[in-house]
Structure formats: C-alpha cells, structure tokens
C-alpha cells in the first residue's frame, strides 16, 4: 500500500446464507485447491492495514485464518449493510488511525490488486463520501469504500428505518464509481451457484494470475 492511500481496514463479508450453494460458507469453497477466502486475503492484505471478517454463527470455523471475526449486531440477517456497520463499529473501536473501511464479498476469488487505490482515487476525484466498484455494465455496491464517520447514520437507517438496500443509503451521501475491465477476467466474478464454482475453477486453471 502506497503512502498516498489513507490507512484502510479490509472487511470481508462472509455472513450470507449461501442458499443457492445448498448452505454453508461460500468463502470456504475450494477453487483450484485454494479456498476462496484464502484467495481474497492474498489479494486484499497488501492493500489494507489489517483485515476483519464479518460472519455470523460459530466463529471457530474461521479460526485457521487468524482474523478477528465480527458478527452483525442487527438481528435477523439484515443483509450486507449490517455487516458493513459491524465493520465500521469495529474500526472505530480497534483500528485507530484507519478512518476508512473497504468491504468485499467473501465469494469473489479474483479481486483486483489495485482495488483500494482506485476506490480512493474515484472518491477524491468526485468529491464523494463513498466509492464503489463497477466492471463492464455491472455495479458492485458491496465492493465499496466507507468512511468510519458515517457509522451512526448507517445505524439509524438500519434500526429506525429498517433500510436494507445499499444503494438507497449510499445515494444519500454521494457515491463515486471506480471502473474495471471484465477482460480477461471480471475481477468481481462471484461464486453463487455450482455452475459458478465450475467456471471459477476453470478460470483458475487457465489463468496464471487468477
């Protein structure tokens, strides 16, 4: 991470229910003999001051990764915004000096190595409070940069408004968009189904940088 990039905490969101994969943790699925979470961490660690994992349930299943595991404190699986809030709260209490959190899903094995740099660049150029990623025609609101200072506003939206849609909340504050190409690999390809798993395995087999 270069000195021009503000200290940024990495937040891996692994709290989903993985219904289309038959349940379980998508982050622990093997792609080419390496778990998706290992792949995510290999891409993210050089870009961040430290990394935490947002996951609900028994945290011991992630023990071998040596990461802090934080659960949602908004009940009933309130979606990714609840995980983002958990990360912002953790950063405020434990990551002094890191005023930014970058969130990524735990099911994206091919994340870009310039993710944090380009998200910060996009928000600085636009003057926006937030930034998210886009590849091709698809916007990825969960792959985003969040200022810790907005955590109280996010908690109000979740608790008092029962808000669940990321893009409704981010639109209130202004969100810049950082662009990536989808060739030769969409860096935000995510593993949602058994078919996606097969495709990701093929990508890893045939691409040396995957």
PyMOL commands that set and color helices and strands:
alter all, ss='L'
color gray80, all
select helices_A, chain A and resi 19-21+26-28+36-47+59-65+80-94+115-126+148-159+166-173+194-206
alter helices_A, ss='H'
color red, helices_A
select strands_A, chain A and resi 8-13+30-31+34-35+50-54+68-70+100-105+130-135+138-147+175-180
alter strands_A, ss='S'
color yellow, strands_A
deselect
rebuild
show_as cartoon
